Structures are given as C-alpha cells and as structure tokens.
Amino acid sequence: MMSINIEFLALIVSFLSLCTVIFGFRLTVNTMKRNTINAEAANYHNSLEHQKDTWLQFFLNDAVDGDEMLVWHLQQKGIENKSRLENKKALFILLRLDVYEEMLLLKEKDILSQGQIAGWYNAIKRDFKSEDFKSIFEVVSEYYHPKLNEYYKSIMQF
C-alpha cells in the first residue's frame, strides 16, 4: 500500500515538473515572439521615418526643383496639380496616411497601448471626416493596406 502512494506521488511530481518545463518553454517562446515583433516594428518605423524625411527634403527643398517634383509625385498618385500650398497640403495628407497605416498595422500586432490606440483612433476619425482627407484618400486608397480602407469605410458610416 505504501509503495502505491509513493509511486503516485512520484507520478504527480513528474507531471508537475513537466508542466513547469512546458510553461517555461512557452514563456520563453512568447518572449522571443514579442521581441521579434518589437524589432520588426522598430525596423519598419525607422524605415518609414527615413522615407518621410527623404520626401520632405526632396519635395520641399527649392534647390532641387521641389515644386516640380512634388507635382510629378502627386500626379503619379492621381492627385491633380493645384497651388503650391494645396500641393504641400496633399503631401502632408499622404504622410499622415502613411502614419495611420503604420499605426493600424502595429495595432493589429498588439504592439500599441490602449491609450495610443484611443489617440490614434480620434485623430484618424477627425482627419477622415475632413473634406481634404476624404478627397485625397478616395484617390489614393488603392496604395494603402486593405485594412486601412476597411477602417475608412467603417468610420465614414457613422
């Protein structure tokens, strides 16, 4: 009788040890996944920031015929040429759309805090309701992630 209890106790200890190992392994894997996601997000963010800086220097620098390049860039996206101020506003809206797309993709990966998501949602909702943003997004929406298009449609329904 005593040997059965010891065998049963040994089985329970072995089971608990195995559970501890599995839990530790899952914790390690989840930590590694989170670190990989954070690194990917940082790389993507840095790449996007570099792209934006390059755009601004290139398009807004008078020394490199920025106005002509800006007009060309906007026309490639299907946006008609307007005044210099309106063209710069269109470029700004394109940059904001890039940021909104990036934030949406980070939100989808659960990288953003609830506060960041709330702030982002309020900003995107306000911008998408403005006529300038609406008119440009409707022209360039095909260049953005389908989820941003879905988000735009859901915001516009309210």
Residue, then its C-alpha position, 0 to 999 in steps of 0.5 A: m500500500m505504501s509503495i502505491n502512494i509513493e509511486f503516485l506521488a512520484l507520478i504527480v511530481s513528474f507531471l508537475s515538473l513537466c508542466t513547469v518545463i512546458f510553461g517555461f518553454r512557452l514563456t520563453v517562446n512568447t518572449m522571443k515572439r514579442n521581441t521579434i515583433n518589437a524589432e520588426a516594428a522598430n525596423y519598419h518605423n525607422s524605415l518609414e521615418h527615413q522615407k518621410d524625411t527623404w520626401l520632405q527634403f526632396f519635395l520641399n527643398d527649392a534647390v532641387d526643383g521641389d515644386e516640380m517634383l512634388v507635382w510629378h509625385l502627386q500626379q503619379k498618385g492621381i492627385e491633380n496639380k493645384s497651388r503650391l500650398e494645396n500641393k504641400k497640403a496633399l503631401f502632408i495628407l499622404l504622410r499622415l496616411d502613411v502614419y495611420e497605416e503604420m499605426l493600424l498595422l502595429k495595432e493589429k500586432d498588439i504592439l500599441s497601448q490602449g491609450q495610443i490606440a484611443g489617440w490614434y483612433n480620434a485623430i484618424k476619425r477627425d482627419f477622415k471626416s475632413e473634406d481634404f482627407k476624404s478627397i485625397f484618400e478616395v484617390v489614393s486608397e488603392y496604395y494603402h493596406p486593405k485594412l486601412n480602407e476597411y477602417y475608412k469605410s467603417i468610420m465614414q458610416f457613422 
